Amino acid sequence: MKFNYVLSVSVIALMGLVSSAQAQSLTSAMAYAYENNPEIASSFLSVRAARQGIIAAEGAMLPTIGAEASIGATSTWAPGGQSWSTSDSIGLGYSQTLFDNNASSAAISGAEAQYDAAVYGAKNTEQNVLLSVIQAYVNVVANRRIVEIRQESVGFVDAQVGSARDRLELGEGTQLEVSQAEASLAQSTAAYQAAINDLRTSEANYQRWVGQAPGSLSGGYNFSSLLPGSLDAALARANSGHPALLASAAQLRAAQYGYEETLASFGPNLSLTGQVGAGGWTAGTVATQASISLRLSVPIYTPTRDPSVEQANIGQIQTQLEGFATRDQIVEAVRQGWAGVQAATAQIEAATAAVAASRLALQATIDQNELGQATTLDVLDARASVASVEETLISAQSQRTIAAYSLIAAMGTLTAQDLGLPVQPRTAEGDVVVPAAAPTAPADAWGNLR
């Protein structure tokens, strides 16, 4: 009867029927990470910095106004003797670029492309962080189940050791059976300690990505509605909307605009300058003056032109090649995720059948042992087989979950918005979106007269 009880406990642990009302779901873990993960916060700051790059590029065509002041003294030696003169001035200066061969326009367009790349990069960072949270969550749940299974195995084998010793004292067993049971207990204990170490590692990884230590986890996953209907559909979705691909396209645009800016910087430049001020206080002859001028500059020979143009052109080509590499990586990730889901599903079916068969075999071996038709070693081998296939089932379930979410991430749809996480909506730069207040009804001016 004791053996049936141990077996039933293992079944309950495997299927995860023991739950807690306070268990943290995967959704709440991802929501907490979205709100607190430093990598996501850093990606928002990158977008803000890119916004400042646009403002800086736009400033190149705006006027510059500054205050100027100077004072000086000059000593002159001439045949007639030495003389001194002083000068001073104070005023305002104005300068503005009127035409720079469209270099500023290219710089502005390039900065806007860099901003788009930062926005898509932040979305890709969000995906990567959420996928790491999922992997950490699933690993903790799986490792906890494995620890439970191995702990039960230790208890089962320990009971077998005691039973073998009792039979030896009664003259019904042998020292060989006791030694075999003790060796099996040592192996089970070592495997249990290894599972404990794996669990501690996965819990540390969980705390890194989620931002808090794992408590009671529910282990429930709901990803079926997010999976594509076919591999072709997954590839089409990834090629059209993955943030990493969109970021690569934006970076290519930025490189192209950078090439145009480099070419334009070696063209004519027209600028306007003006000054107004007064001077002569030290000489006692104060005067006010103003000036305005147009300056046209046309480069004839610039030694750095050819290398700069070639570097910009190489930058375009390199960015395009990096985009191709990113596309290939995403296609590979989609195919691997799809294959992983299919393979893990088949493994789950096979492992489920193996678990059921091994449990029946264990129970039959236990019954035979009680009748003297099976040895203690037979029971231990049957129990080890049950534990092995149970762990195989847990591993397959975890692999399927991770493969499914990896496929979703490879398509570019593993974001807080796509997942419907209970978080405050944010702008591309991380600012919380405050919903507009509902309009209030106008006051009824005639209310008191009715």
C-alpha positions in Angstrom: 0.0 0.0 0.0 2.9 2.3 0.7 4.2 1.9 -2.8 0.9 2.9 -4.3 0.9 6.0 -2.2 4.3 7.0 -3.3 3.4 6.4 -7.0 0.2 8.5 -6.6 2.2 11.4 -5.2 4.6 11.3 -8.2 1.6 11.5 -10.5 0.3 14.5 -8.8 3.7 16.3 -8.8 4.1 15.5 -12.5 0.8 16.8 -13.7 1.1 20.0 -11.5 -2.3 19.5 -9.8 -1.1 21.0 -6.6 -1.7 24.7 -7.0 -1.6 27.8 -4.9 -4.1 30.7 -4.9 -1.1 33.1 -4.8 0.9 31.5 -7.6 2.5 33.9 -10.0 1.5 33.4 -13.6 3.8 33.7 -16.6 1.7 36.8 -17.7 2.3 38.6 -14.4 6.0 37.7 -14.5 6.4 39.2 -18.0 4.4 42.3 -16.9 6.6 42.8 -13.9 9.8 42.4 -16.1 8.4 44.9 -18.7 7.9 47.5 -16.0 11.2 46.9 -14.2 13.8 45.4 -16.5 16.8 47.7 -16.9 17.5 46.6 -20.5 14.0 47.7 -21.6 14.4 51.0 -19.8 17.8 51.5 -21.4 16.3 50.9 -24.9 13.8 53.6 -24.2 16.6 56.0 -23.4 18.3 55.0 -26.7 15.1 56.2 -28.5 15.2 59.5 -26.6 18.8 60.0 -27.5 18.0 59.4 -31.1 15.2 62.0 -30.9 17.9 64.5 -29.8 19.9 63.6 -32.8 17.1 64.8 -35.0 16.9 68.1 -33.1 20.7 68.5 -33.5 20.5 67.9 -37.2 17.7 70.4 -37.7 19.7 73.0 -35.8 22.3 73.1 -38.6 20.0 75.4 -40.8 18.9 77.6 -37.9 20.5 81.0 -37.2 23.1 81.4 -34.5 23.1 84.6 -32.4 25.7 85.4 -29.9 27.1 88.3 -27.8 30.6 89.4 -28.5 33.0 91.6 -26.5 36.7 92.4 -26.8 39.3 94.7 -25.4 43.0 95.0 -26.4 46.1 97.2 -26.4 48.8 97.6 -29.1 52.3 99.0 -28.7 54.1 100.5 -31.8 57.7 101.3 -32.1 58.6 103.8 -34.7 61.6 106.2 -35.4 59.8 108.9 -33.6 59.3 106.8 -30.5 56.9 104.3 -28.9 53.1 104.7 -29.0 50.2 102.9 -27.5 46.7 102.4 -28.8 43.7 100.6 -27.4 40.6 99.0 -28.9 37.3 97.7 -27.5 34.0 96.6 -28.8 30.7 95.0 -27.7 27.8 93.8 -29.8 25.8 91.0 -31.2 26.7 88.6 -34.0 24.4 86.7 -36.3 25.2 83.8 -38.7 23.0 81.4 -40.7 23.7 78.9 -43.4 21.4 79.6 -46.3 22.5 76.7 -48.6 24.8 73.8 -47.9 24.3 71.7 -51.0 21.5 69.8 -49.2 23.9 68.3 -46.7 21.7 69.4 -43.8 18.6 67.9 -45.4 20.4 64.6 -45.8 21.6 64.8 -42.2 18.1 65.4 -40.9 16.7 62.5 -42.9 19.6 60.3 -41.7 18.8 61.2 -38.1 15.1 60.4 -38.6 16.1 57.0 -40.0 18.4 56.5 -36.9 15.4 57.3 -34.7 13.3 54.7 -36.5 16.1 52.2 -36.1 16.2 53.0 -32.3 12.4 52.5 -32.0 12.5 49.1 -33.7 15.6 48.2 -31.7 13.7 48.9 -28.5 10.9 46.7 -29.7 13.4 43.9 -30.5 15.0 44.4 -27.0 11.5 44.1 -25.5 11.0 40.8 -27.3 14.4 39.4 -26.3 13.8 40.3 -22.6 10.3 38.8 -22.6 11.6 35.6 -24.3 14.3 35.3 -21.6 11.7 35.8 -18.9 9.7 32.9 -20.5 12.7 30.7 -20.6 13.6 31.4 -17.0 10.0 30.9 -15.8 9.6 27.6 -17.7 13.0 26.3 -16.4 12.2 27.1 -12.8 8.8 25.2 -13.1 10.4 22.3 -14.8 13.4 22.0 -12.4 11.0 22.2 -9.4 9.1 19.3 -10.8 12.3 17.3 -11.4 13.4 18.1 -7.8 10.1 16.7 -6.6 10.4 13.5 -8.7 14.0 12.9 -7.5 13.1 13.6 -3.9 10.3 11.0 -4.2 12.8 8.6 -5.8 15.1 9.0 -2.8 12.3 8.3 -0.4 11.2 5.3 -2.5 14.7 3.8 -2.6 15.3 4.5 1.1 12.2 2.5 1.8 13.5 -0.3 -0.3 16.8 -0.2 1.6 14.9 -0.6 4.8 12.8 -3.4 3.4 15.9 -5.3 2.1 17.5 -5.0 5.5 14.4 -6.3 7.2 14.2 -9.3 4.9 18.0 -10.0 5.5 17.4 -10.1 9.3 14.5 -12.5 8.8 16.6 -14.7 6.5 14.4 -14.0 3.5 16.9 -11.7 1.7 20.6 -11.5 0.8 23.4 -9.0 1.5 23.6 -8.5 -2.3 20.1 -7.0 -2.3 20.9 -4.7 0.5 24.1 -3.5 -1.2 22.3 -3.0 -4.5 19.6 -1.0 -2.7 22.2 1.1 -0.9 24.1 1.8 -4.1 20.8 2.9 -5.8 20.1 5.2 -2.8 23.5 6.8 -3.2 22.8 7.4 -6.9 19.4 8.8 -6.2 20.7 11.1 -3.6 23.4 12.4 -5.9 20.8 12.9 -8.7 18.6 14.8 -6.2 21.5 17.1 -5.2 22.2 17.8 -8.9 18.6 18.7 -9.5 18.8 21.1 -6.5 21.8 22.8 -8.1 20.0 23.1 -11.4 17.0 24.6 -9.7 19.2 27.2 -7.9 20.8 28.2 -11.2 17.4 28.6 -12.9 16.1 30.6 -9.9 19.1 32.9 -10.1 18.4 33.4 -13.9 14.8 34.0 -13.1 15.6 36.8 -10.7 18.0 38.4 -13.2 15.3 38.7 -16.0 12.1 39.1 -14.0 13.6 41.3 -11.3 12.4 39.4 -8.3 12.9 35.9 -6.7 10.5 33.3 -7.9 7.7 32.4 -5.5 5.0 30.0 -6.2 4.6 29.7 -10.0 1.4 28.4 -11.6 3.1 26.8 -14.6 0.1 27.5 -16.9 0.9 28.6 -20.5 -1.5 29.9 -23.1 0.2 30.4 -26.4 -2.0 28.4 -28.9 -3.8 31.5 -30.2 -0.4 33.2 -31.0 1.0 30.3 -33.1 0.8 30.6 -36.9 -1.2 28.1 -39.0 1.7 27.1 -41.1 5.5 27.6 -41.6 4.9 29.8 -44.6 2.6 32.1 -42.6 5.2 32.4 -39.9 7.9 33.3 -42.4 5.7 35.8 -44.1 4.9 37.5 -40.8 8.5 37.6 -39.8 9.7 39.0 -43.1 7.1 41.8 -43.0 7.1 42.9 -39.4 10.0 41.6 -37.3 11.4 44.7 -35.5 15.0 43.6 -36.1 14.4 43.6 -39.9 12.7 46.9 -39.7 15.6 48.3 -37.7 18.0 47.0 -40.3 16.0 48.7 -43.1 16.1 52.0 -41.1 19.8 51.7 -40.5 20.3 51.1 -44.3 18.4 54.3 -45.0 20.5 56.1 -42.5 23.7 54.9 -44.2 22.3 56.0 -47.6 21.6 59.5 -46.2 25.0 59.5 -44.7 26.5 58.9 -48.1 24.5 61.7 -49.5 25.5 64.0 -46.7 29.2 63.2 -47.3 28.9 64.0 -51.0 27.0 67.2 -50.3 29.6 68.4 -47.7 32.1 68.9 -50.6 29.8 71.3 -52.5 29.1 75.0 -52.4 28.1 76.7 -49.2 26.3 80.0 -48.9 26.0 81.7 -45.5 24.8 85.0 -44.1 26.6 86.9 -41.3 25.8 90.1 -39.5 27.1 92.2 -36.6 26.0 95.2 -34.7 27.7 96.8 -31.8 29.7 99.8 -30.4 33.3 100.5 -29.4 35.8 103.2 -28.6 35.2 103.7 -24.9 38.9 103.4 -24.0 39.8 105.9 -26.7 37.1 108.4 -25.8 35.5 108.1 -29.3 32.5 105.8 -28.9 30.9 104.8 -32.2 28.2 102.4 -33.3 28.5 100.2 -36.3 26.7 97.4 -38.1 27.6 95.1 -40.9 26.0 92.3 -43.0 27.6 90.0 -45.5 27.0 87.0 -47.7 29.7 84.4 -48.1 29.9 81.9 -50.8 32.4 79.0 -50.5 33.1 76.6 -53.4 35.7 73.9 -52.7 38.1 73.3 -55.6 40.4 70.7 -54.1 39.7 68.7 -50.8 42.2 65.9 -50.0 39.7 64.1 -47.7 36.9 63.9 -50.3 37.7 60.6 -52.0 38.4 58.6 -48.8 35.3 60.1 -47.1 33.1 59.2 -50.0 34.5 55.7 -50.2 34.1 55.2 -46.5 30.5 56.2 -46.7 29.9 53.9 -49.6 31.5 51.0 -47.8 29.2 51.8 -44.8 26.2 51.5 -47.1 27.3 48.1 -48.3 28.2 46.8 -44.9 24.9 47.9 -43.5 23.1 46.1 -46.3 25.1 42.9 -45.7 24.3 43.1 -42.0 20.6 43.4 -42.9 20.9 40.2 -45.0 22.6 38.4 -42.1 19.8 39.6 -39.7 17.2 38.3 -42.2 18.9 34.9 -42.4 19.0 34.7 -38.6 15.3 35.4 -38.3 14.4 32.9 -41.0 16.5 30.3 -39.2 14.9 31.1 -35.9 11.4 30.8 -37.4 12.3 27.4 -38.9 13.9 26.2 -35.7 10.9 27.3 -33.7 8.5 25.6 -36.0 10.5 22.4 -36.0 10.9 22.6 -32.3 7.2 22.8 -31.6 6.5 19.8 -34.0 9.3 17.7 -32.5 8.4 18.5 -28.9 4.7 17.7 -29.5 5.7 14.3 -30.8 8.0 13.7 -27.9 5.2 14.7 -25.4 2.9 12.1 -27.0 5.5 9.4 -26.9 6.6 10.3 -23.3 3.0 10.4 -22.1 2.5 6.9 -23.3 5.8 5.8 -21.8 4.9 7.3 -18.4 1.6 5.4 -18.3 3.3 2.1 -19.4 6.2 2.5 -16.9 3.8 3.1 -14.0 1.9 0.0 -14.8 5.2 -1.9 -15.0 6.3 -0.5 -11.7 3.1 -1.5 -10.0 3.3 -5.0 -11.5 7.0 -5.4 -10.3 6.0 -4.2 -6.8 3.3 -6.9 -6.7 5.6 -9.5 -7.9 8.2 -8.5 -5.3 5.7 -8.9 -2.6 5.0 -12.4 -3.8 8.7 -13.2 -4.1 8.7 -13.3 -7.9 10.8 -10.2 -8.4 14.0 -8.9 -6.7 14.6 -5.6 -5.0 16.8 -4.7 -7.9 13.9 -5.3 -10.3 11.8 -2.9 -8.3 14.5 -0.3 -8.2 15.0 -0.5 -11.9 11.3 -0.2 -12.6 11.2 2.9 -10.3 14.2 4.4 -12.0 12.5 3.9 -15.4 9.4 5.7 -14.1 11.4 8.7 -12.9 13.3 8.8 -16.2 10.3 8.9 -18.4 8.6 11.4 -16.1 11.6 13.7 -16.5 11.6 13.1 -20.2 7.9 14.2 -20.3 8.7 17.3 -18.3 11.6 18.2 -20.5 9.5 17.8 -23.7 6.7 19.9 -22.2 9.2 22.7 -21.4 10.9 22.4 -24.8 7.6 22.8 -26.5 6.7 25.9 -24.5 10.0 27.5 -25.1 10.0 26.5 -28.8 6.5 28.0 -29.2 7.4 31.3 -27.6 10.7 31.4 -29.6 8.6 31.0 -32.8 6.4 33.8 -31.7 9.4 36.0 -31.0 10.9 35.0 -34.4 7.8 36.3 -36.1 8.1 39.6 -34.2 4.9 39.3 -32.2 6.3 38.7 -28.7 5.6 42.2 -27.4 3.6 43.4 -24.4 0.9 44.7 -26.8 0.7 41.5 -28.8 0.6 39.4 -25.6 -2.0 41.7 -23.9 0.1 42.1 -20.8 -1.6 44.1 -18.0 0.9 47.0 -18.2 0.5 50.7 -18.7 0.8 51.5 -22.4 4.0 53.5 -23.3 5.2 55.6 -26.1 8.2 54.6 -28.2 10.4 56.7 -25.8 9.0 54.9 -22.7 6.6 57.6 -21.5 3.4 56.3 -19.9 0.4 57.1 -22.1 -2.2 58.9 -20.0 -5.7 58.4 -21.4 -7.5 61.6 -22.2 -10.1 62.6 -19.7 -13.7 62.1 -20.8 -15.4 65.3 -21.7 -17.8 66.6 -19.0 -21.3 67.6 -19.8 -21.9 71.4 -20.1 -23.6 73.0 -17.1 -27.4 73.5 -17.5 -27.8 77.2 -17.1 -31.6 76.9 -17.0 -31.7 74.1 -14.4 -32.5 76.4 -11.4 -35.4 78.0 -13.3 -37.3 74.8 -14.2 
